[in-house]
Amino acid sequence: MYPEELVLPMKAELTDKGFVDLRTPQEVAEAIGKSGTTLVVVNSVCGCAAGAARPGVVFSLTGDKKPDNLVTVFAGFDKDAVAEARRFMAPFPPSSPSVALFKDGELVHMLERHHIEGNPAGAIAANLQAAYDEYC
């Protein structure tokens, strides 16, 4: 598990932009079960989270269509919350960072680490905006 002083600034990159930080399995289940669309970001300390995932996710929210709910869990810190989020992301294997879009509790779009790693933030944003156009 990562120390809180390392993780909190990385969490703030999303929570300062309106994401709700989920810390328990119950919070995850409630958030994903909400009606409408819910974007779930599995945040991470890795370089691709800092360089592409978090900036790309934030930039994706500048378009006309956006998810109704924005939430995040942190891999290596919120262990039980991350496990619950990943349970909803099945059949995709555990991946961090990763980004999932749910509509009325159903997984409709998924970005795994291999989709994020090596891609610029703009490509991540464009991918998510295309999903928002379809589902939001």
DSSP file with accessible surface (Angstrom, degrees, kcal/mol):
  #  RESIDUE AA STRUCTURE BP1 BP2  ACC     N-H-->O    O-->H-N    N-H-->O    O-->H-N    TCO  KAPPA ALPHA  PHI   PSI    X-CA   Y-CA   Z-CA
    1    1 A M              0   0  151      0, 0.0    76,-0.2     0, 0.0    75,-0.1   0.000 360.0 360.0 360.0 138.4    0.0    0.0    0.0
    2    2 A Y        -     0   0   99     74,-3.0     2,-0.1     1,-0.1     5,-0.0  -0.492 360.0-100.7 -80.1 149.2    1.2    3.4   -0.9
    3    3 A P    >>  -     0   0   62      0, 0.0     4,-1.8     0, 0.0     3,-1.2  -0.400  26.2-122.4 -70.6 146.7    1.6    6.1    1.8
    4    4 A E  H 3> S+     0   0  101      1,-0.3     4,-2.8     2,-0.2    -2,-0.1   0.858 109.4  60.1 -57.1 -39.1   -1.1    8.7    2.1
    5    5 A E  H 34 S+     0   0  148      1,-0.2    -1,-0.3     2,-0.2    -3,-0.0   0.787 109.2  44.7 -65.8 -23.4    1.3   11.6    1.5
    6    6 A L  H <> S+     0   0   75     -3,-1.2     4,-0.6     2,-0.1    -1,-0.2   0.883 118.4  42.0 -81.2 -40.1    2.2   10.2   -1.9
    7    7 A V  H >X S+     0   0    0     -4,-1.8     4,-2.3     1,-0.2     3,-0.6   0.868  98.0  70.6 -79.6 -39.0   -1.3    9.4   -3.0
    8    8 A L  H 3X S+     0   0   75     -4,-2.8     4,-2.4     1,-0.3    -1,-0.2   0.866  97.5  49.5 -56.4 -42.9   -3.3   12.4   -1.8
    9    9 A P  H 3> S+     0   0   78      0, 0.0     4,-1.0     0, 0.0    -1,-0.3   0.885 112.4  49.4 -64.4 -32.8   -1.9   14.9   -4.4
   10   10 A M  H << S+     0   0   30     -3,-0.6     4,-0.4    -4,-0.6    -2,-0.2   0.859 110.7  49.5 -72.7 -34.9   -2.6   12.4   -7.2
   11   11 A K  H >X S+     0   0    5     -4,-2.3     4,-2.7     1,-0.2     3,-1.7   0.906 104.8  59.8 -64.5 -40.9   -6.2   11.9   -5.9
   12   12 A A  H 3X S+     0   0   26     -4,-2.4     4,-2.4     1,-0.3    -1,-0.2   0.781  89.0  70.9 -62.6 -26.6   -6.6   15.7   -5.8
   13   13 A E  H 3< S+     0   0   85     -4,-1.0    -1,-0.3    -3,-0.2    -2,-0.2   0.811 115.1  26.0 -60.2 -27.0   -5.9   15.9   -9.6
   14   14 A L  H X4>S+     0   0    0     -3,-1.7     5,-1.9    -4,-0.4     3,-1.5   0.820 120.1  53.0-101.0 -44.0   -9.3   14.3  -10.0
   15   15 A T  H ><5S+     0   0   47     -4,-2.7     3,-1.6     1,-0.3    -3,-0.2   0.862 104.3  58.4 -65.4 -30.7  -11.2   15.3   -6.9
   16   16 A D  T 3<5S+     0   0  127     -4,-2.4    -1,-0.3     1,-0.3    -3,-0.1   0.677 104.8  53.4 -68.4 -14.8  -10.4   19.0   -7.5
   17   17 A K  T < 5S-     0   0  125     -3,-1.5    -1,-0.3    -5,-0.2    -2,-0.2   0.183 134.2 -85.0-104.1  12.9  -12.2   18.5  -10.9
   18   18 A G  T < 5S+     0   0   51     -3,-1.6    52,-0.3     1,-0.3     2,-0.2   0.452  80.6 140.4 103.9   0.5  -15.4   17.1   -9.4
   19   19 A F      < -     0   0    6     -5,-1.9     2,-0.5    -7,-0.1    -1,-0.3  -0.559  49.1-130.0 -76.4 141.8  -14.6   13.4   -9.0
   20   20 A V  E     -a   71   0A  84     50,-2.6    52,-2.3    -2,-0.2     2,-0.7  -0.807  17.5-132.8 -92.0 127.3  -15.9   11.7   -5.9
   21   21 A D  E     -a   72   0A  43     -2,-0.5     2,-0.5    50,-0.2    52,-0.2  -0.726  20.0-155.9 -82.5 114.6  -13.2    9.7   -4.1
   22   22 A L        +     0   0    9     50,-3.0    52,-0.3    -2,-0.7    59,-0.1  -0.830  20.8 170.0 -97.0 130.6  -14.7    6.3   -3.2
   23   23 A R        +     0   0  106     -2,-0.5    58,-0.5    50,-0.1    57,-0.2   0.556  57.5  50.6-116.2 -13.9  -13.0    4.5   -0.3
   24   24 A T  S  > S-     0   0   48     56,-0.1     4,-2.0    57,-0.1     5,-0.2  -0.903  78.0-118.8-128.0 157.4  -15.3    1.5    0.4
   25   25 A P  H  > S+     0   0   34      0, 0.0     4,-2.7     0, 0.0     5,-0.2   0.877 115.4  56.1 -58.8 -36.1  -16.9   -1.3   -1.6
   26   26 A Q  H  > S+     0   0  123      1,-0.2     4,-2.4     2,-0.2     5,-0.2   0.907 105.6  49.8 -63.9 -43.0  -20.3    0.0   -0.6
   27   27 A E  H  > S+     0   0   76      2,-0.2     4,-2.3     1,-0.2    -1,-0.2   0.903 111.8  49.6 -62.2 -39.6  -19.6    3.4   -2.0
   28   28 A V  H  X S+     0   0    1     -4,-2.0     4,-2.8     2,-0.2     5,-0.3   0.950 111.1  47.8 -63.6 -49.6  -18.4    1.9   -5.3
   29   29 A A  H  X S+     0   0   34     -4,-2.7     4,-2.0     1,-0.2    -2,-0.2   0.910 113.5  48.1 -60.7 -41.6  -21.5   -0.3   -5.6
   30   30 A E  H  X S+     0   0  137     -4,-2.4     4,-0.5    -5,-0.2    -1,-0.2   0.917 113.0  47.9 -65.3 -42.6  -23.8    2.6   -4.9
   31   31 A A  H >< S+     0   0    6     -4,-2.3     3,-1.0     1,-0.2    -2,-0.2   0.935 114.6  44.0 -65.9 -46.3  -22.0    4.9   -7.4
   32   32 A I  H 3< S+     0   0    0     -4,-2.8    73,-0.4     1,-0.2    -1,-0.2   0.852 110.1  57.8 -69.4 -30.1  -22.0    2.4  -10.2
   33   33 A G  H 3< S+     0   0   54     -4,-2.0    -1,-0.2    -5,-0.3    -2,-0.2   0.554  81.8 112.3 -77.7  -6.2  -25.6    1.4   -9.5
   34   34 A K  S << S-     0   0  108     -3,-1.0    71,-0.4    -4,-0.5    70,-0.2  -0.307  76.5-104.9 -65.4 151.6  -26.9    5.0  -10.0
   35   35 A S  S    S+     0   0  100     69,-0.2     2,-0.2    68,-0.1    -1,-0.1  -0.397  87.3  29.1 -73.0 154.9  -29.1    5.7  -12.9
   36   36 A G  S    S-     0   0   16     -2,-0.1    68,-3.3    -3,-0.1    69,-0.4  -0.567 109.1 -32.8  92.8-158.8  -27.5    7.5  -15.8
   37   37 A T  E     -B  103   0A   2     66,-0.2    32,-2.0    -2,-0.2    31,-0.5  -0.806  50.8-169.8-106.4 141.3  -23.8    7.4  -16.7
   38   38 A T  E     -Bc 102  69A   0     64,-2.5    64,-2.8    -2,-0.4     2,-0.5  -0.994  10.3-153.1-131.9 124.1  -20.9    7.0  -14.3
   39   39 A L  E     -Bc 101  70A   0     30,-2.9    32,-2.8    -2,-0.4     2,-0.5  -0.868  13.1-165.8 -96.6 124.6  -17.3    7.4  -15.2
   40   40 A V  E     -Bc 100  71A   2     60,-3.2    60,-2.7    -2,-0.5     2,-0.6  -0.962   1.5-166.0-114.6 120.4  -15.0    5.3  -12.9
   41   41 A V  E     -Bc  99  72A   1     30,-2.0    32,-2.2    -2,-0.5     2,-1.0  -0.933  11.7-153.9-106.9 121.2  -11.3    6.1  -12.9
   42   42 A V  E     -Bc  98  73A   0     56,-2.9    56,-1.4    -2,-0.6    32,-0.2  -0.852  28.1-155.7 -89.4 101.1   -8.9    3.6  -11.3
   43   43 A N  E     - c   0  74A   1     30,-3.1    32,-2.6    -2,-1.0     2,-0.3  -0.353  15.1-177.6 -79.3 162.2   -6.1    6.0  -10.5
   44   44 A S        -     0   0    9     30,-0.2    32,-0.1     2,-0.2    30,-0.0  -0.975  38.9-121.3-156.2 163.5   -2.5    5.0  -10.0
   45   45 A V  S    S+     0   0   38     -2,-0.3     5,-0.1    30,-0.2    -1,-0.0   0.550  75.2 114.2 -86.3  -7.0    0.9    6.2   -9.1
   46   46 A C  S >> S-     0   0   23      1,-0.1     4,-1.6     3,-0.1     3,-0.6  -0.125  79.1-111.8 -68.4 162.2    2.4    5.1  -12.4
   47   47 A G  H 3> S+     0   0   58      1,-0.2     4,-3.1     2,-0.2     5,-0.3   0.833 114.7  57.2 -63.0 -35.4    3.8    7.5  -15.0
   48   48 A C  H 3>>S+     0   0   19      1,-0.2     5,-2.7     2,-0.2     4,-1.7   0.808 104.5  53.6 -72.3 -22.3    1.1    6.8  -17.6
   49   49 A A  I <4>S+     0   0    0     -3,-0.6     5,-2.8     3,-0.2    -1,-0.2   0.932 115.5  39.9 -70.2 -42.4   -1.6    7.8  -15.0
   50   50 A A  I  <5S+     0   0   45     -4,-1.6    -2,-0.2     1,-0.2    -3,-0.1   0.891 124.1  37.4 -72.7 -40.0    0.2   11.1  -14.5
   51   51 A G  I  <5S+     0   0   53     -4,-3.1    70,-0.5    -5,-0.2    -3,-0.2   0.766 137.4   0.2 -87.8 -25.7    1.1   11.8  -18.1
   52   52 A A  I  X5S+     0   0    5     -4,-1.7     4,-2.3    -5,-0.3     5,-0.3   0.689 120.6  54.0-130.1 -50.3   -2.0   10.5  -19.9
   53   53 A A  I  ><S+     0   0    1     -5,-2.7     4,-2.8     2,-0.2     5,-0.2   0.970 113.1  36.9 -64.4 -60.3   -4.8    9.0  -17.9
   54   54 A R  H  ><S+     0   0    6     -5,-2.8     4,-2.4     1,-0.2     5,-0.2   0.957 122.6  43.4 -62.5 -47.8   -5.6   11.8  -15.4
   55   55 A P  H  > S+     0   0   50      0, 0.0     4,-2.6     0, 0.0    -1,-0.2   0.909 115.8  50.0 -63.5 -37.8   -5.0   14.7  -17.9
   56   56 A G  H  X S+     0   0    0     -4,-2.3     4,-2.1     2,-0.2    -2,-0.2   0.915 110.7  48.4 -65.8 -42.2   -6.9   12.9  -20.6
   57   57 A V  H  X S+     0   0    0     -4,-2.8     4,-0.7    -5,-0.3    -1,-0.2   0.938 113.2  47.5 -63.0 -46.4   -9.8   12.2  -18.3
   58   58 A V  H >< S+     0   0   39     -4,-2.4     3,-1.2    -5,-0.2    -2,-0.2   0.938 112.8  48.6 -61.8 -45.3  -10.0   15.8  -17.2
   59   59 A F  H >< S+     0   0  110     -4,-2.6     3,-2.0     1,-0.3    -1,-0.2   0.858 100.8  66.0 -63.8 -32.6   -9.7   17.1  -20.8
   60   60 A S  H >< S+     0   0    0     -4,-2.1     3,-0.8     1,-0.3    -1,-0.3   0.745  92.5  63.4 -61.6 -20.4  -12.5   14.6  -21.9
   61   61 A L  T << S+     0   0   23     -3,-1.2    -1,-0.3    -4,-0.7    -2,-0.2   0.383  81.0  80.8 -88.1   6.5  -14.9   16.6  -19.7
   62   62 A T  T <  S+     0   0   94     -3,-2.0    -1,-0.2    -4,-0.1    -2,-0.1   0.552  76.8  89.3 -88.6  -7.5  -14.6   19.8  -21.7
   63   63 A G  S <  S-     0   0   21     -3,-0.8    -3,-0.0     2,-0.3    66,-0.0  -0.117  93.4 -98.6 -80.8-177.5  -17.0   18.6  -24.4
   64   64 A D  S    S+     0   0  165      1,-0.0     2,-0.4    65,-0.0    -1,-0.1   0.861 106.1  56.9 -70.6 -38.7  -20.7   19.1  -24.6
   65   65 A K        +     0   0   94     64,-0.1    -2,-0.3    71,-0.0    68,-0.1  -0.834  65.5 165.2-101.8 137.7  -21.6   15.6  -23.4
   66   66 A K        -     0   0   98     -2,-0.4   -29,-0.1    66,-0.1    -5,-0.1  -0.974  40.7 -92.2-143.6 155.3  -20.3   14.3  -20.0
   67   67 A P        -     0   0   11      0, 0.0   -29,-0.1     0, 0.0     3,-0.1  -0.307  30.0-129.1 -64.5 153.5  -21.1   11.5  -17.7
   68   68 A D  S    S+     0   0  107    -31,-0.5     2,-0.4     1,-0.2   -30,-0.2   0.830  92.6  34.4 -70.7 -35.1  -23.7   12.2  -14.9
   69   69 A N  E     - c   0  38A  33    -32,-2.0   -30,-2.9   -35,-0.1     2,-0.5  -0.982  65.1-162.9-129.5 136.6  -21.4   10.9  -12.2
   70   70 A L  E     + c   0  39A  32     -2,-0.4   -50,-2.6   -52,-0.3     2,-0.3  -0.978  22.2 161.6-121.7 120.3  -17.6   11.1  -11.8
   71   71 A V  E     -ac  20  40A   6    -32,-2.8   -30,-2.0    -2,-0.5     2,-0.3  -0.932  15.6-165.9-137.4 161.0  -15.9    8.8   -9.3
   72   72 A T  E     -ac  21  41A   0    -52,-2.3   -50,-3.0    -2,-0.3     2,-0.3  -0.992   8.0-169.0-147.3 149.8  -12.4    7.4   -8.7
   73   73 A V  E     - c   0  42A   0    -32,-2.2   -30,-3.1    -2,-0.3     2,-0.6  -0.916  24.4-128.5-129.3 158.9  -10.7    4.7   -6.7
   74   74 A F  E >>  - c   0  43A   1    -52,-0.3     4,-2.8    -2,-0.3     3,-1.5  -0.930  14.4-135.1-120.9 117.2   -6.9    4.5   -6.1
   75   75 A A  T 34 S+     0   0    9    -32,-2.6   -30,-0.2    -2,-0.6   -73,-0.1  -0.367  92.5  21.1 -65.6 138.1   -5.0    1.3   -6.8
   76   76 A G  T 34 S+     0   0   29      1,-0.1   -74,-3.0   -75,-0.1    -1,-0.3   0.573 129.8  47.9  79.9   9.1   -2.5    0.4   -4.1
   77   77 A F  T <4 S+     0   0   31     -3,-1.5     2,-1.1   -76,-0.2    -2,-0.2   0.484 106.8  42.8-141.0 -55.9   -4.3    2.5   -1.6
   78   78 A D  S  X S+     0   0    6     -4,-2.8     4,-2.9     1,-0.2     5,-0.3  -0.560  72.0 169.1 -97.3  66.2   -8.1    1.9   -1.6
   79   79 A K  H  > S+     0   0  146     -2,-1.1     4,-2.3     1,-0.2    -1,-0.2   0.875  70.7  40.5 -52.7 -52.0   -7.7   -1.9   -1.8
   80   80 A D  H  > S+     0   0  105      2,-0.2     4,-2.0     1,-0.2    -1,-0.2   0.893 116.1  50.0 -69.7 -37.7  -11.3   -3.0   -1.1
   81   81 A A  H  > S+     0   0    0    -58,-0.5     4,-2.5     2,-0.2    -2,-0.2   0.916 111.7  49.2 -65.8 -41.4  -12.9   -0.2   -3.2
   82   82 A V  H  X S+     0   0    4     -4,-2.9     4,-2.8    -8,-0.2     5,-0.2   0.927 109.0  52.6 -64.1 -42.6  -10.6   -1.0   -6.1
   83   83 A A  H  X S+     0   0   58     -4,-2.3     4,-1.6    -5,-0.3    -1,-0.2   0.909 110.6  47.9 -60.3 -40.2  -11.5   -4.7   -5.8
   84   84 A E  H  X S+     0   0   35     -4,-2.0     4,-1.6     2,-0.2    -1,-0.2   0.921 111.1  50.0 -67.8 -42.8  -15.2   -3.9   -5.9
   85   85 A A  H  X S+     0   0    0     -4,-2.5     4,-1.0     1,-0.2     3,-0.2   0.933 110.5  50.5 -60.4 -43.9  -14.7   -1.6   -8.9
   86   86 A R  H  < S+     0   0   67     -4,-2.8     4,-0.4     1,-0.2    -1,-0.2   0.828 102.6  60.7 -65.5 -30.2  -12.8   -4.3  -10.8
   87   87 A R  H >< S+     0   0  147     -4,-1.6     3,-1.0     1,-0.2    -1,-0.2   0.924 106.7  46.4 -61.7 -40.4  -15.6   -6.8  -10.0
   88   88 A F  H 3< S+     0   0   52     -4,-1.6    -1,-0.2     1,-0.2    19,-0.2   0.723 107.3  59.5 -72.1 -21.3  -18.0   -4.5  -12.0
   89   89 A M  T >< S+     0   0    4     -4,-1.0     3,-1.9    -5,-0.2    -1,-0.2   0.457  88.6 157.2 -88.5  -1.6  -15.4   -4.2  -14.8
   90   90 A A  T <   +     0   0   62     -3,-1.0    17,-0.1    -4,-0.4    -3,-0.0  -0.308  50.5  40.7 -59.5 142.7  -15.3   -8.0  -15.4
   91   91 A P  T 3  S+     0   0  122      0, 0.0    -1,-0.3     0, 0.0    -2,-0.1  -0.962 101.7  87.6 -91.7   9.8  -14.5   -9.6  -17.8
   92   92 A F  S <  S-     0   0   75     -3,-1.9     3,-0.1    -6,-0.1    -3,-0.1  -0.481  83.7-117.4 -70.1 138.0  -11.6   -7.1  -18.2
   93   93 A P        -     0   0   79      0, 0.0    -1,-0.1     0, 0.0     0, 0.0  -0.294  44.6 -75.1 -71.4 159.6   -8.6   -8.1  -16.1
   94   94 A P        +     0   0   98      0, 0.0     2,-0.3     0, 0.0   -11,-0.0  -0.278  63.2 169.0 -54.8 136.1   -7.4   -5.8  -13.3
   95   95 A S        -     0   0   17     -3,-0.1   -53,-0.1    18,-0.0   -20,-0.0  -0.977  23.3-131.7-154.0 133.7   -5.6   -2.8  -14.8
   96   96 A S  S    S+     0   0   29     -2,-0.3     2,-0.1     1,-0.2   -53,-0.1  -0.984  89.3  27.2-143.4 132.1   -4.3    0.4  -13.4
   97   97 A P  S    S+     0   0    1      0, 0.0     2,-0.3     0, 0.0    -1,-0.2   0.646  89.8 147.0 -73.2 163.6   -4.8    3.0  -14.5
   98   98 A S  E     -B   42   0A   1    -56,-1.4   -56,-2.9    -2,-0.1     2,-0.4  -0.970  33.0-148.4-155.9 161.6   -8.0    2.3  -16.2
   99   99 A V  E     -BD  41 111A   1     12,-2.3    12,-2.9    -2,-0.3     2,-0.4  -0.996  13.3-173.9-138.8 129.3  -11.2    4.1  -17.0
  100  100 A A  E     -BD  40 110A   0    -60,-2.7   -60,-3.2    -2,-0.4     2,-0.5  -0.970  11.9-153.6-126.9 140.2  -14.7    2.6  -17.2
  101  101 A L  E     -BD  39 109A   2      8,-2.8     7,-3.0    -2,-0.4     8,-1.5  -0.961  15.2-170.0-112.6 126.0  -18.0    4.1  -18.3
  102  102 A F  E     -BD  38 107A   1    -64,-2.8   -64,-2.5    -2,-0.5     2,-0.5  -0.895   9.8-161.0-113.1 144.5  -21.2    2.6  -16.9
  103  103 A K  E >  S-BD  37 106A  82      3,-2.8     3,-2.0    -2,-0.4   -66,-0.2  -0.986  81.1 -19.7-125.6 119.7  -24.7    3.4  -18.0
  104  104 A D  T 3  S-     0   0  102    -68,-3.3   -69,-0.2    -2,-0.5   -67,-0.1   0.882 130.7 -50.1  50.0  41.4  -27.5    2.4  -15.6
  105  105 A G  T 3  S+     0   0   29    -73,-0.4     2,-0.5   -71,-0.4    -1,-0.3   0.393 115.0 115.6  84.4  -2.7  -25.0    0.1  -13.9
  106  106 A E  E <  S-D  103   0A 134     -3,-2.0    -3,-2.8   -74,-0.0     2,-0.4  -0.859  70.2-119.6-105.3 132.7  -23.9   -1.7  -17.1
  107  107 A L  E     +D  102   0A  36     -2,-0.5    -5,-0.2    -5,-0.2     3,-0.1  -0.534  41.2 162.2 -68.5 122.2  -20.3   -1.4  -18.3
  108  108 A V  E     +     0   0A  30     -7,-3.0     2,-0.3    -2,-0.4    -6,-0.2   0.561  61.1  22.0-119.0 -15.4  -20.5    0.2  -21.8
  109  109 A H  E     -D  101   0A  46     -8,-1.5    -8,-2.8     2,-0.0     2,-0.4  -0.968  61.0-172.3-156.1 139.8  -16.9    1.4  -22.4
  110  110 A M  E     -D  100   0A  18     -2,-0.3     2,-0.5   -10,-0.2   -10,-0.2  -0.998  11.5-168.4-140.6 132.8  -13.5    0.4  -21.0
  111  111 A L  E     -D   99   0A   3    -12,-2.9   -12,-2.3    -2,-0.4     2,-0.2  -0.982  19.1-165.1-115.4 115.0  -10.0    1.8  -21.3
  112  112 A E    >>  -     0   0   24     -2,-0.5     3,-1.7   -14,-0.2     4,-1.0  -0.486  38.4 -95.6 -91.3 170.7   -7.4   -0.5  -20.0
  113  113 A R  H >> S+     0   0   77      1,-0.3     4,-3.4     2,-0.2     3,-1.1   0.879 124.3  58.7 -53.4 -41.6   -3.8    0.3  -19.2
  114  114 A H  H 34 S+     0   0  121      1,-0.3    -1,-0.3     2,-0.2   -16,-0.1   0.747 104.9  51.2 -66.8 -18.4   -2.6   -0.9  -22.6
  115  115 A H  H <4 S+     0   0   70     -3,-1.7    -1,-0.3     1,-0.1    -2,-0.2   0.695 118.5  38.3 -81.6 -23.0   -5.0    1.6  -24.2
  116  116 A I  H X< S+     0   0    0     -3,-1.1     3,-2.2    -4,-1.0    -2,-0.2   0.872  93.3  90.3 -93.2 -49.1   -3.5    4.4  -22.0
  117  117 A E  T 3< S+     0   0  100     -4,-3.4    -5,-0.0     1,-0.3   -68,-0.0  -0.261 101.2   9.9 -58.5 126.9    0.2    3.6  -21.9
  118  118 A G  T 3  S+     0   0   81      1,-0.3    -1,-0.3     0, 0.0    -2,-0.1   0.424 105.3 107.5  85.8  -3.2    2.1    5.3  -24.7
  119  119 A N  S <  S-     0   0   71     -3,-2.2    -1,-0.3   -71,-0.0     2,-0.0  -0.855  71.1-114.2-106.9 146.7   -0.8    7.4  -25.8
  120  120 A P    >>  -     0   0   85      0, 0.0     4,-1.7     0, 0.0     3,-0.8  -0.331  28.9-108.6 -74.4 160.6   -1.0   11.2  -25.3
  121  121 A A  H 3> S+     0   0   25    -70,-0.5     4,-2.8     1,-0.3     5,-0.2   0.858 117.9  60.6 -56.5 -36.2   -3.7   12.7  -23.1
  122  122 A G  H 3> S+     0   0   41      1,-0.2     4,-2.4     2,-0.2    -1,-0.3   0.865 103.1  50.0 -62.2 -35.6   -5.5   14.1  -26.1
  123  123 A A  H <> S+     0   0   42     -3,-0.8     4,-2.3     2,-0.2    -1,-0.2   0.892 110.6  49.6 -69.6 -38.6   -6.0   10.6  -27.5
  124  124 A I  H  X S+     0   0    3     -4,-1.7     4,-2.4     2,-0.2    -2,-0.2   0.940 112.4  48.3 -63.2 -46.3   -7.4    9.4  -24.2
  125  125 A A  H  X S+     0   0    0     -4,-2.8     4,-2.9     1,-0.2    -2,-0.2   0.921 111.1  49.9 -60.7 -44.5   -9.8   12.4  -24.1
  126  126 A A  H  X S+     0   0   54     -4,-2.4     4,-2.1     1,-0.2    -1,-0.2   0.906 109.8  51.1 -63.3 -41.2  -10.9   11.8  -27.7
  127  127 A N  H  X S+     0   0   61     -4,-2.3     4,-1.6     1,-0.2    -1,-0.2   0.939 113.9  43.9 -60.7 -47.0  -11.6    8.1  -27.0
  128  128 A L  H  X S+     0   0    1     -4,-2.4     4,-2.7     1,-0.2    -2,-0.2   0.905 110.0  55.0 -67.6 -39.8  -13.7    9.0  -23.9
  129  129 A Q  H  X S+     0   0   48     -4,-2.9     4,-2.6     1,-0.2    -1,-0.2   0.885 105.3  53.7 -62.5 -35.4  -15.5   11.8  -25.7
  130  130 A A  H  X S+     0   0   58     -4,-2.1     4,-1.5     2,-0.2    -1,-0.2   0.908 109.9  47.9 -63.7 -39.2  -16.6    9.4  -28.4
  131  131 A A  H  X S+     0   0    3     -4,-1.6     4,-2.8     2,-0.2     5,-0.4   0.908 110.5  51.1 -67.3 -39.5  -18.0    7.1  -25.7
  132  132 A Y  H  X S+     0   0    1     -4,-2.7     4,-2.6     1,-0.2    -2,-0.2   0.908 106.7  54.8 -63.0 -41.2  -19.8   10.1  -24.1
  133  133 A D  H  < S+     0   0  100     -4,-2.6    -1,-0.2     1,-0.2    -2,-0.2   0.874 115.5  39.7 -59.4 -35.0  -21.3   11.0  -27.5
  134  134 A E  H  < S+     0   0  135     -4,-1.5    -2,-0.2    -5,-0.2    -1,-0.2   0.874 131.2  20.9 -82.0 -38.0  -22.7    7.5  -27.7
  135  135 A Y  H  <        0   0   58     -4,-2.8    -3,-0.2    -5,-0.1    -2,-0.2   0.628 360.0 360.0-112.2 -17.2  -23.8    6.8  -24.2
  136  136 A C     <        0   0   47     -4,-2.6   -33,-0.0    -5,-0.4   -71,-0.0  -0.646 360.0 360.0 -99.3 360.0  -24.3   10.2  -22.4
